[in-house]
Amino acid sequence: MKASGYDRLARCYRMLELLAFGRALERARFRYFDHLRDRKRILLLGDGDGRALALVCKLAPTARIESLDISAGMIARAARRLSEADHPRVTWRHEDALAAEYPENTYDAVVTLFFFDCFSTNRVKILIDRLRPALAAGAVWLEADFALPPRGWMRLRARLWLAVMYAFFRWQTGLAVRELPPVNALLEASGLRRLAAAEWQGGFIRSAVFAQPGLSLNK
Ligand SMILES: C[S@@+](CC[C@H](N)C(=O)[O-])C[C@H]1O[C@@H](n2cnc3c(N)ncnc32)[C@H](O)[C@@H]1O
């Protein structure tokens, strides 16, 4: 995988997304962001160009936030989007999420948006297993991504889109992955409970919020 590919994409990533999907990915990204309100320690993995980060800063004005991404170009873009006042509480982590350290019992929110689709099922499982002990009591995990609808025309359409997108990312970034990992099932298998979920375009785009058992949905 070439991080430089993501560096190059950083400039046009938002525009490409809008051309392909309109506002659908934005809706999925932010569907459960209310759960981040007033959180104290937030980890954004594969944070990208900073659109999510900017909103997180507004919703959690006292949180310490870690924005982790393998692409320096994405990080630079995210940093430019941030207000001067918010810079001191954001830690930029220019790292490979698979190799990064996650201190135990630390984060009360983890955010993964259109990120796990960059990994094989096995690697997503490894990542989740490494991140699980880093969740503090009462933590939530916000996740949004593409998914394969169960049947019909929407499934066929999704397959076509995924083939195009994976070919594009393979060309641009060297991404070796060719199919979506079953992220929701892996998060649940790790012991997290899905509190709520929403889907768009017949299930092609999904968003969900997870938490440790015992936490109820109050937002
Ligand atoms: C498809 S983009 C999604 C970005 C953002 N989360 C969003 O919703 O727009 C995937 C992001 O994950 C980052 N990424 C890919 N592989 C990574 C890795 N192994 N470690 C950390 N970041 C990675 C890329 O640089 C890119 O910013």
The ligand as an ORCA input file, in Angstrom:
! r2SCAN-3c Opt
* xyz 0 1
  C     -11.300      6.048      2.138
  S     -10.413      7.168      3.140
  C     -11.620      7.661      4.360
  C     -11.226      8.914      5.081
  C     -12.228      9.453      6.108
  N     -12.333      8.593      7.256
  C     -13.564      9.718      5.474
  O     -14.595      9.264      5.983
  O     -13.582     10.437      4.462
  C      -9.366      6.069      4.041
  C      -8.387      6.796      4.922
  O      -7.664      5.831      5.670
  C      -6.283      6.126      5.593
  N      -5.560      4.849      5.731
  C      -5.521      3.826      4.839
  N      -4.787      2.810      5.339
  C      -4.366      3.210      6.558
  C      -3.572      2.604      7.568
  N      -3.044      1.372      7.398
  N      -3.349      3.291      8.709
  C      -3.855      4.534      8.888
  N      -4.608      5.164      7.972
  C      -4.864      4.510      6.814
  C      -6.077      6.815      4.261
  O      -4.934      7.615      4.228
  C      -7.366      7.624      4.149
  O      -7.245      8.891      4.747
*
